[in-house]
Amino acid sequence: MPIPTYDSLFNPLLQAMHNLGGSASIAEQEDEVAGILKLKDAEIAEIHRGNRTKLSYRLAWARNYLKRYGILDNSARGVWALTTEGQKLQQLDKLDVKKKVQALSHVSGEREDEGKIQPASLEPKEVDWEDQLLQVVKKMAPDAFERLCQRLLRESGFIQVEVTGKTSDGGIDGKGVVRVGGLLSFHVIFQCKRYQGSVSSPTVRDFRGAMVGRADKGLLITTGTFTKDARLEAQRDGAPPIDLIDGEALAEKLKELRIGVHVKEKIVEEVVIDESYFQGI
């Protein structure tokens, strides 16, 4: 089936939030909504524009509307939760949601998006700046992207972070050590992939094959997304675990660490991409 329009996702998203216990990450929402709608892998992976899938893009709109409607809220750590009012509701009138949210926006100008007329100020911030940032990152040379990942890991507390740059090293782009509590340390190898679409489970399996016996954990970083099977493969029972960082998480981490990203402190947050930083690596 084709991916529903953003307003037709209001109720599947509400149902997904109830199914997940009232709170969920964006990835958990997408998986649950895809299950509710019985979407096929090819439909889930269909790209809307740039890096974002149609499902991800339209769910971002749906979340934005339901947050303004007062039944969803999100924390600084990217976890979404039903509000007290949202916990009481099992069904929504999508026309009522759109009418009230658009009335709240107080916007005189309008723009057309996804075949619908949308107030310009309702554009979800997570759609806007993240897409812009990822487009900049995807233009980087492969070795520059590896250095960017190296910087990100160092800023995140990794030590002895090295980029190997060996094309014959089984897909391993670098290694590092992460310390926990100043006592325990874990050796990690990582792979960096500038992907337009989704990373599949065979890629995860190949990476695991390269890391076995060489590190305690693996880290796979991409500008794209991971299929559901890839996420399941990464945490398969009995296999060495692999942590996954998709484009959305990468963008959030770059923003959090202020790597090539400036956040202007205003009443409404404005994220500015410093393209010169990425071009100069």
RAVENTA-V344435 format. One record per run of one state. SS is the DSSP state (h for helix, s for strand, l for the rest). FROM is the first residue (numbers start at 1). LEN is the number of residues. If there is no record, write none. Layout:
ss->{SS	SS}
from->{FROM	FROM}
len->{LEN	LEN}
This chain:
ss->{l	h	l	s	l	h	l	h	l	s	l	s	h	l	s	l	s	l	h	l	h	l	s	l	s	h	l	h	l	h	l	s	l	s	l	s	l	s	l	h	l	s	l	s	l	h	l	s	l	h	l	s	l	s	l	h	l}
from->{1	6	20	23	25	26	38	41	45	47	50	52	54	70	72	75	80	83	84	89	94	106	110	114	116	120	123	125	139	142	156	158	164	174	181	184	194	198	200	201	212	217	223	225	227	228	235	242	246	247	258	261	265	270	274	275	280}
len->{5	14	3	2	1	12	3	4	2	3	2	2	16	2	3	5	3	1	5	5	12	4	4	2	4	3	2	14	3	14	2	6	10	7	3	10	4	2	1	11	5	6	2	2	1	7	7	4	1	11	3	4	5	4	1	5	2}
